[in-house]
Amino acid sequence: MVVGEYDFWVFDLDGTLVDAEWEYTRTVFDEMGSRLGRSFTDREARTLWYGLGGQRNDTLRSWGIDPTRFWKEFHDIEDPQVRAEASVLHEDARRLLRAVTAPCGIVTHCQQFLCDPVLEQLDLQDRFSTVVCCTDELGWKPDPTPVAHAIEQMNVSGSGVLVGDSPGDIGAAWNAGLDAIHIERLGTELRGRCVRGDHRVDRLDRLLVDETTASDWNQV
C-alpha cells in the first residue's frame, strides 16, 4: 500500500480533494466576462480554474488580460458561502483521507477567505494539522516555501509526499524534497500534457491498492 509509505502527507485542495460544481464556476466566469468586456469559453474557464495552461498569470497575459485586475475582480465576485455550498469532496478523496493515519496538511492557492468556509462546509476543518494558503508574500507553488512552511507548522519529519492535480503541485513537492503524486481528474487530452510524478493516478483511492497491482495504476 502506498498509504503506509509516508510519515506525513501534504495535499492541494481544489481539483485534488474538492471541486466546485460546474454551474458555479460557469456563473463566476460569466460575471467576469461582463466586468472585463470579454467572454470566456468553457475551455478557457476550465483552463484558468484548474491551471491547465501552466501558471495562470502567464495564461492571462497571453490572452491580453492584466492579471492584477483579473484577480481583483475574481475575488470580488466570489461569495465565500456560495462557493462553499457549491463545493463537493471527491468520494475517492474521502476514502483516502479515512485510510491515512499520518499527519496531513493542505497547501493551496485558494485564498483564506474562500478556503475556510469550504473546509467548514465539508466538515474537513479538523482533519488537517495545518492549512497554508499561498500569497504573494509567502510564495506560490511550485515555489517550495509554502510547503516548507506547512511542514514546519505540522512539526513533522521523515518521508513525506505532496498530492496535487497540477504541474505546480508536482514542482513544489520535488522542490521541497518530497515525493509527488499527481491526480489527473480531467484527462490528458483536456490538459494537453501528461504530468509526471512519483505516482500518477486517476483516483486517489487507487493509492489504497495492494503493491502487487501497482503497475496497473501507476500511469493513467
Residue, then its C-alpha position, 0 to 999 in steps of 0.5 A: m500500500v502506498v498509504g503506509e509509505y509516508d510519515f506525513w502527507v501534504f495535499d492541494l485542495d481544489g481539483t485534488l480533494v474538492d471541486a466546485e460544481w460546474e454551474y458555479t464556476r460557469t456563473v463566476f466566469d460569466e460575471m467576469g466576462s461582463r466586468l472585463g468586456r470579454s467572454f470566456t469559453d468553457r475551455e478557457a474557464r476550465t483552463l484558468w480554474y484548474g491551471l491547465g495552461g501552466q501558471r495562470n498569470d502567464t495564461l492571462r497575459s497571453w490572452g491580453i488580460d492584466p492579471t492584477r485586475f483579473w484577480k481583483e475582480f475574481h475575488d470580488i465576485e466570489d461569495p465565500q458561502v456560495r462557493a462553499e455550498a457549491s463545493v463537493l469532496h471527491e468520494d475517492a478523496r474521502r476514502l483516502l483521507r479515512a485510510v491515512t493515519a499520518p499527519c496531513g496538511i493542505v497547501t493551496h492557492c485558494q485564498q483564506f477567505l474562500c478556503d475556510p468556509v469550504l473546509e467548514q462546509l465539508d466538515l474537513q476543518d479538523r482533519f488537517s494539522t495545518v492549512v497554508c494558503c499561498t500569497d504573494e508574500l509567502g510564495w506560490k507553488p511550485d515555489p517550495t516555501p509554502v510547503a516548507h512552511a506547512i511542514e514546519q507548522m505540522n512539526v513533522s519529519g521523515s518521508g513525506v509526499l505532496v498530492g496535487d492535480s497540477p504541474g505546480d503541485i508536482g514542482a513544489a513537492w520535488n522542490a521541497g524534497l518530497d515525493a509527488i503524486h499527481i491526480e489527473r481528474l480531467g484527462t490528458e487530452l483536456r490538459g494537453r500534457c501528461v504530468r509526471g510524478d512519483h505516482r500518477v493516478d486517476r483516483l486517489d483511492r487507487l493509492l489504497v491498492d495492494e503493491t502487487t497491482a501497482s503497475d496497473w495504476n501507476q500511469v493513467 
